[in-house]
Amino acid sequence: MQLDELTRALRDAWSAETSYGGMATTENPARGQCVVSSLVVQDFLCGELQRVRVTGDNIDEKHYFNVLPDGTIVDTTGMQYGMMRVSFFSAPIDMEGYSSIREKVLDTDTKQRYELLSDRVRRGL
């Protein structure tokens, strides 16, 4: 699986239904797609989910991306911040007994959005 092929399939599959809080718009389809997209990237390319805190331009939120086994950082939704002035900070996750970030985020309503996105991506490849 090539990263550019997977990224294209993700972008084609994004919708308000797959974004957190329905944040995605026609102008910014990547908005709110980071955790579900990172889960799909992990399905295909392995690696670890990472989370940072993003602040600035009326934003204070968490953002997820992937670090592949070779150390490559893959952020398929970073463009959602476009021309905004934002800063990224480390945002450690309280694992609360979960064995992985994946396990923790899939034990929330994120699971439904992830399953929808994953199905769309697989059909689009």
N, C-alpha and C positions, 0 to 999 in steps of 0.2 A: 504494500500500500504506500503510495506516494503522498507526502504531506499536502502538496498543492491540490491533488485530486480530492482528498478528504476535506480540505478547507472549502473547496468549491461546493462539495456536497452539503457541508454544514450550512453554508450561506444560503444555498437554495432551499434548505429545509427549515430555516428559522421563520418564526411567526410570533404574533402576540401570545399565542397559546403555549409556546415553548419558552417564552421569556419570563423572568421573575416579575410578578405583579403586572404582567401585560405591558411592560415598559417599551418593548420594541415598537418602532414606528417605521413608516415607509422611508423617512429620511435617515433613520438610525436603526436598521434592523438588527445590529449586534447588541443593542442595549438590553441588558438583563439576561443575556444568553451565556454568560461565562461559565457557571458551574455545570450546566447541562452539556455544553460544548466540550468542556474539559473532561467530563466523564466519557463522552463518545471518543475523544482523542485517545484517552487511556485504553479504551476497548481495543482500538486498532494498533496503537503504537507503544502501549505499556507506559512505563514511567510513573511519576508521582504527581499527585495534585498538590498545588501550592496555593496559599491565599495571602493576599496583601490588603491593607487598608488604603483606600483612595480618598483623598480630601482635596477640596478646592472648588471654586466656581459653584457654590451651593451644593456640593457633593460631599457626603461622608458615608462611605459604603465599603463593602468587602468585594474583592475581585479575585477570581480563580484563574489559574493557568496551569500548564504542565511543564515538568522537567523530565525529559526523556532519559533513558539509561545512559546515553553518551554525554549527558550534561546539557544538551540543546534545550533552550527555553522555547516553548511553543505557546503563543498567546493568540488564539484565533479570534478573539473578540476585543483586543486592545484598541481597535479603531473606534470603538464606541465613544471614546473620550475625545476623539477628533482634535479640534483646536482649543479645547478647554484647557485651562491652566490647572493642572492637578499634580499632586505629589503622591508617591507610593511609599508606604511604610510597612515594615514587618507586622504581621498580625497572627501571632501564634494561636492555635486552635486548642481549646480545652476539649480533649478527646472524650471526657465523661464516660470512660470505660469502653469506648469503641476501639477496634483494632486498627482502623484506617480512616482517613478523611472520607474516602469513598463510602465506607460503611455508614459513617455518621450522616453524610448528606443524603444518602438514599433512604434513611429512616425518617424522612420528612416528606412534605408535599413535592419536593424536588423530584422524587421518584417518578411520578406521573409525567412530568414535563420531560424528564430524561428518556423515558420509554417511548414517548411520542417522537422526540427528536431522533433517537436511535433508529426507530423503525423507518422514519422518513429518509435518513441518511443511507441506511442499508438498501432501501429501494432505489435511491438515487445513484448508487455506485454501479 
